Amino acid sequence: MNKDIVELQEDVSKSPLYSEDLAPVPSSQRTWSKWHLAAIWVGMAVCIPTYLLASYMIKSGLNWYEALIIIGVANLIITIPMVLNGHAGVKYGIPFPVIGRAAFGTKGVHLASVTRGIIACGWFGVQTWIGGLAIYAIFNAVTGSTGELELSVGKFVSFGIFWLINMYFIWKGTESIKWLETYSAPILVIMGIALIYWSYAKADGFSVVLDQSVQLEKTAATITEKEDKFYLNLNVLKNKEGQLKVSEYNIVSDESTTWQTFTANPILVNSTENVQVQFRNNNTVSSVVNANVITTDGNSESKLWSYLLWLTAMVGFWATMSISIADITRYAATQKDQVAGQFIGLPATMMLYSFVGIFVTCAAIINFKDILIADDAPWDPVSLIAKFENPVVVIVAQVFMIIATLSTNIAANVIAPSNAFSNLWPKKISFKKGGTITGIVGILIMPWWLLNEISGFLIFVSGLLGPVLGILIADYYVVRKKRLELAELYKEDGMYSYQKTGFNKAAMIALFIGVFAALIGYWVPALSFLYSLSWFTGFIISFALYCFLMKKPN
């Protein structure tokens, strides 16, 4: 028997906390190698949010390599607790809700696991709607129809089709998920390489493309103050020959203003409020942009703080998966497989696809003549695809989008909530039923209305899950020294019931104080740095407090 794996020696199958789906995976059924784990991370990491990550940083003033370094460092950081938390999954073959019973109690774990599950349900709905839009785009390309911007029957039918595709893999079980991730991973890697090659070929060189990133760092219109006067500054794109792509501008908010010859010189304006500008050349008109007031303060301290803020945001990107990673590592054959698979799959893929987003967008601003300003750059792949007129290109690109969205959705947004809901009532809710509940909740959140709003909310909540991970790692490594009583995890009145209450008071206190510390800066300006670094704040405080409370004599 593999010394890395502890098998269940006692029959606890009659316990209300036991089910076949939550039972330890025996060593004979550990079929996932390091390459399967790497593939599942490729499948999860290749998605629209990953593609967009660097764009937010570049728009805030960072250059492309600073953005890429932060993404790389953040994903190396989050992979460490991911690997640490995945250890118990390999050793005992159990999912996160069962492991969490040791730290939180047999009932207390529901607070952490269901919160994790509901967040995943939200993302499931959003990703399923995005996948449905890709199917809708394929239908329009095949039939030659013009897609509607508003909600339509076609969009809901496409959403339903993609929802059923997701449900198919849920109902077929975890082996079908492994199959999906294994075969989609190389396709997604090839897609990324193809996008880079297209950009390279169109722009005649890597350096030519990356030089354009400087243009993306500046918005089209800004206002600065000098000697109590306000000046409008215009920034437009240039082609690869260095020629301006704009010939005229118009201050839309000033009713008396007409189109003027473009100038790079500051323009005196009377007010800083609601200054809107538009640009054009002989053939194309840009979108209307708002001119924002900027300060010239660029000290190193503010730059360092910006790095820390973005690092926290990037670490929080996979905050939910770091909690429930044992749901996947329980199928790994050895600890070496789960460590190697995660380090091979996560940081490298995140950096690659963030680079794809940077490189392709930089190429687009010089290859497409109708992109006049940085604000109109097609950062998201949907906007990029829309610029191609060839229906074959559109169809192939949307098929890739469907594969990427499906592989992300199944691995990141289905496994965890399925286990979380199953853990609520193990004898009645199986993994498949838990997955069906996930799918239904994904519909009930109505992602077609809440797409933008819910994304911000889910990222906010995900960032507050640092305390849960801190408690899990503290319990497993510091308190229990990687030793769990496997059979006791399935007993209602066992050692993890904490005097038959089902709640570990130490975990509850550490959790609430950790979340409070991460949130307090939202309301108290003097402590805003705690909120800005919420994931690290919650993780560190809950980790330390849990260790202290568990070692303190009762």
Secondary structure as GFF3:
##gff-version 3
##sequence-region A 1 554
A	DSSP	three_ten_helix	27	29	.	.	.	ID=ss1
A	DSSP	alpha_helix	34	45	.	.	.	ID=ss2
A	DSSP	alpha_helix	48	59	.	.	.	ID=ss3
A	DSSP	alpha_helix	64	92	.	.	.	ID=ss4
A	DSSP	alpha_helix	96	104	.	.	.	ID=ss5
A	DSSP	alpha_helix	109	143	.	.	.	ID=ss6
A	DSSP	alpha_helix	153	172	.	.	.	ID=ss7
A	DSSP	alpha_helix	174	203	.	.	.	ID=ss8
A	DSSP	alpha_helix	206	211	.	.	.	ID=ss9
A	DSSP	alpha_helix	213	216	.	.	.	ID=ss10
A	DSSP	beta_strand	221	226	.	.	.	ID=ss11
A	DSSP	beta_strand	229	234	.	.	.	ID=ss12
A	DSSP	beta_strand	248	251	.	.	.	ID=ss13
A	DSSP	beta_strand	260	261	.	.	.	ID=ss14
A	DSSP	beta_strand	267	269	.	.	.	ID=ss15
A	DSSP	beta_strand	276	280	.	.	.	ID=ss16
A	DSSP	beta_strand	289	290	.	.	.	ID=ss17
A	DSSP	beta_strand	292	293	.	.	.	ID=ss18
A	DSSP	alpha_helix	300	316	.	.	.	ID=ss19
A	DSSP	alpha_helix	319	324	.	.	.	ID=ss20
A	DSSP	alpha_helix	326	329	.	.	.	ID=ss21
A	DSSP	alpha_helix	335	367	.	.	.	ID=ss22
A	DSSP	three_ten_helix	374	376	.	.	.	ID=ss23
A	DSSP	alpha_helix	381	386	.	.	.	ID=ss24
A	DSSP	alpha_helix	391	413	.	.	.	ID=ss25
A	DSSP	alpha_helix	415	424	.	.	.	ID=ss26
A	DSSP	alpha_helix	431	444	.	.	.	ID=ss27
A	DSSP	alpha_helix	447	463	.	.	.	ID=ss28
A	DSSP	alpha_helix	466	473	.	.	.	ID=ss29
A	DSSP	pi_helix	474	479	.	.	.	ID=ss30
A	DSSP	three_ten_helix	487	490	.	.	.	ID=ss31
A	DSSP	three_ten_helix	495	497	.	.	.	ID=ss32
A	DSSP	alpha_helix	505	523	.	.	.	ID=ss33
A	DSSP	three_ten_helix	525	527	.	.	.	ID=ss34
A	DSSP	alpha_helix	528	532	.	.	.	ID=ss35
A	DSSP	alpha_helix	534	551	.	.	.	ID=ss36
###
